[in-house]
Structures are given as structure tokens and as C-alpha cells.
Amino acid sequence: MATKVDVYEQQYKLFREHFNRIDDEVRISGLCGDMDEQISMEHTVENNDIIMLTPQILVNALKRKDLPSLSVFTLLIFDECHNTTGKHPYNILMASYLDAKLSNTDEPLPQIVGLTASVGIGNIQNQQDAEDNVCQLCANLDVRVISTVSENKEELRSFVHMPEKDFCEVEKRSGDAFTTIVHNIMSRIEDLARAAYKIDSLSNIKNRDYGSQKYEQWIVDVQKQCKVLQLDDKEEESRVCRALFNYTEHLRKYNDSLIIKEDARTKDALYYLEAFFDEVRHAGFDETEQMLTSLFDAQHHLLVQQSQQGEENPKLKVLQFILEEEFRNNKETRVVLFVRTRALADAMKKWIDETESLKFLKPGVLIGRGRKSDLTVTVMTPTSKKGVLESFKSSDESKMLIATSVADEGIDIPQCNLVLMYEYVGNVVKMIQVRGRGRAEGSKCILISDRKERIAKERLNMHREKILEKAVANFQTSRKAMLTKIDTFQREDKRIRDYEKSTPEKPKTEGSFELLCSKCKKSACFTDDVRVAEESHHIVVDRTILSRCGRKPHKKPRNFGGFEKKMKMFCKHCQNDWGILASYRNIEDLPVIKIESFVVVNCKTKIQKYFRRWRDVTFALKPFDIADIQPFDPSD
């Protein structure tokens, strides 16, 4: 099993090539993403010897009883097994395994093999923390033996090269007129928001600087509270909530632009803002958005002027020097540049493409999905990701990959000999995984930062790695002590699971609830008219909801779980994304909604609640029945 589709495809290809070469009678198949909705898991298991999976596929199959239990397998291999923690699918599978094992059933269980370069899970401060962390991971995976190379280390190093780690501290970029202009606009928007509502009372986050992650957290917090903000005058509530959403969304984009400017060029920050306002002008463009756009337009010429004459970012100068030197010394160099955000990945690609001495790199960009509503940055499909990776791995066309965290684990790039971490620092696991992208002989891994605290954190990660290595070595020499500790952890974890299973599930509330648009608080439908199909799709059978929403063709129509996407649904008042129109069982134009787009109002108490996922809702829903569908006449 592999945790990501990119890694799944990589491993599936390697397995097929290997067994086709040595034994073409071995039957190999693979399932990932939503493939299990089209292909029977039971049939796949019965007709193959080796099956490559993403773990959620197996979790779903066991839940649906497509497979009776894990006993249908003889061996389970967990790639990047350090993910076996919390509510990760790996841990859900192993909880099922351990429940069967510790219940002393006669059910035969598969052998478990975990593969990882980093055994750390959780926070590590000292040797005891490290040993507890390693033991907890081993308990989760039912590990009896920790195997590392000890006798043939030199031979290992001839195949697996450890990149040389280096740090490059850069002088901080000084403030300029562009930053001042953006700060002034943000301050003006905050004043407008305070005039609409006492916005400072909606969040406890204080001391938030413009252009910081803490400011982004404040925006998220405020928007969350806005969704359930209640006023006596419901029309005023709708107006205030919609205005506050617009104010905070514009503040988010200005904050993003400051983060881009800190790490890239001033004009990249401006490009980002211009793309956002183009999007705003072509969407609902209500009175508040028109006023906010005018604030930007009034300062646009000054922002353009500053983007053209401001000083060059010192970090980019250093990055350019490193790249030019590396390729001067080795024309076969292959680089992976890790950055913090999707927007910054786009900005760095623009800079490289427009820099004369670097444009020969022809960088590919590998990023995650991010917020579906964010149209200001590149959106990557699985197919486009695969194309970028293949181009970087197997051709001379692209010599550089610019990536976010989507590429820091599991992806094998044998040619890569230079990993650049551009203000990119996480925990000890991330450090080990990112460093491991450099596979070629003589590889380097360099952290580029203008923040002393980030460099200090990475040095601390290197220290924690040594503590973890010592913990593993201790357990290898004291196996009995390790097994005793693992058994203790397993019994305690099972006791907790048994208690949770024995606790009666809180019954879903019966009653009537109204769904309001989470952005403008306009009515959408009632929960009495929502039905559940295929255990996960929520259909509104009262199709008068279509009179309250706008529709446009779906950009990526496809089939999933018996549904066929046809159109996107948007709130008619504020353009908030409500979900899709789909065909199901030969019925056209069925509204399928997502709960995160709505606020739930108890029709009796008038209390409002917000849920991010359908599984978290506290009210009961009926199963889908074709007979419940109500006709809709658009002319009514």
C-alpha cells in the first residue's frame, strides 16, 4: 500500500516491470482513488497474487463488507509506515488487525511489513520521548522486529546516497512602498469590517502581523464565527455575514500577496492580486466587492510602479547563484525546489522562466489540490501531475521540479542531486523525507532562509534524528524490553477502542432543520428534503432548490459511485459553491450538496451550527428513494 496516488503509480509500475521480467505468471493489479467504485474489490483479490492499493480503498472495502476481513491476505506491506498513527487509514486497518489478534480469534492474520526512512511520530524532546514514539509506532504496526542495515552499510551507501546538508542564511528583505500600500489597504478593509460588525470579538487571535501565517489563522477563525453569527434582523444578518466574508476573503488575498513578495518578486505578488480581482469581476461582483475592487484600482498604478522599480529579493539572488554554480559544475544536475505554498510555486516558476540564465531549466510544478474555490493558482489533475513527474524523471526537457509538500514523501527521483528547501521547514519526519528526494551520488540538501529561527529549528530536527536513531539501536539490542513496552501500549490502546465501541452512539436528532448559505445566510432547503444515497451522497429531493441557485457546466464531468457530474450549483445571491447537479439511476438534474457550504438552523430553537463534514451532523437523514423526488416547474 502507498499513501499517495503518485507513489501508488510509481510502485505499481515497478512491481509490474519486476515481475514481468522474472515471472510473468504472477498476477498483479492495482486500485487507487475512486477506482473501487467501478472495479469489484472481491474480484480483484480472488484473481490476483499481488495488489497495489491506496489504504482508503481497503478501509472502504472492509466497511462495505466487500471483503470479510484482512485474513484474505497473507502479507500487507505499508509503504511510508510512519503514517500509522491517529485516524490515518493505515492505523484504521491495523486497529482492525490488532482487535482480531488480541481477541484471540482463530482467524489467520497476514504478516505485516512496514517500510520507512523516519520512525518519528509526534513531538520529541528527549531520549525518553523518542523511545516512547518508536514504541508507539511499533505497537500500532504490531512490530516484533526492527530491521536496519548494520553489516553492509558501505554497500548500502553505494546504492542509497545520503545528501550533504547545508544552510544558507540570507539577509532579510527591507520594507518598501509596495508593502506600505498593501498594509494601508488592509488597514482600510479592517476598518470597513469593524464598521459592519465588531469583528475583533469574533477571534481570540491577537498580535497578528500582516503577511504572516498567524494572520491567515485569524481570517479562518473569523470566517468560521461569521457562519454562525446571529442577529435579530435576519436581513441584516445576511447582509453583515456576506460583507464580512468578502472583507476577510480580500484580506486573505492581500496577506497571501505579502507572503509571496517576501519569498519571490514584487511583481509576482502583484500578478497574484491582479488574477484575484479578475476573478472577482467575473463572479457575483456585488456592491461590497465593487467597493473593495475600487480600493485596489485606486492604488494599482502605484503598485505597478513599485513592482517595476523595487529592489531585487536577496533570497532570489542567492537562489540564482546556487543554481548557476551547480549547473556550471555539473550540467546533469537535477533540482527539486520545495516551497511552502501553491501560489509561491507558481511565482517561482514565473521567475525562473523569465530569468535569462535560468530559463533553460524549464521547471515543472507539482502541487496539491488546495481550496477548490481558489482559482488564482494552478490546479493540477492526477494526469497532469503524472506528466510533470515523468518529464522530470525521464527526459532532458525539464531539469527542475518546484514542489509543495505533495512531493516530500515517497516519490522516487533517482536523478535528483540537489534538494533546495526554500523557507521550507517542518518536523523531523519532514526533514528526513525531503532530504531523501536527493538520491543521486554527491547529492546536496540546502535550506535557504532569512529567518534564524527556521534554521535553528532544522538544526534541532537533525539533533532529534540522532536521538531517534539511538532509540532504534537501543531497542534492537534490548528486544525483550521493546516487546514488553509494545504489548503494554497495545493492550491500553485496545482498552480505549473497546470503551469507545461500548459507549452508545449519540442518537441523531429528529426534527426539522433549515440549511442556509454559509456566505450570505439565504435559505437553500430543509433537511426533511435531504436524502442519503450510496452512504455518502446527499441529494435534495425538493427540486425547488434549483430556483434558489445558479448553474453552469461542470469543468470536470465524470462518473463516481453511480453518479455522473453534470453542472455546478452556486448560490443565486452570492455565488457560493453549493455542490453539483448529477444524474443517478437515469434521473437527471439531482441536486447533490456539500454540508460545508451551509449553516444548519434548528427550526424550533433557531440555534445555528456549522459542520464541515456530513458525518459530523447531529440530525437524522432518510435514505434516498426515487418516490420522494418532487417535480419542479421552472416557470412557477
Disulfide bonds with the S-S distance in Angstrom:
none
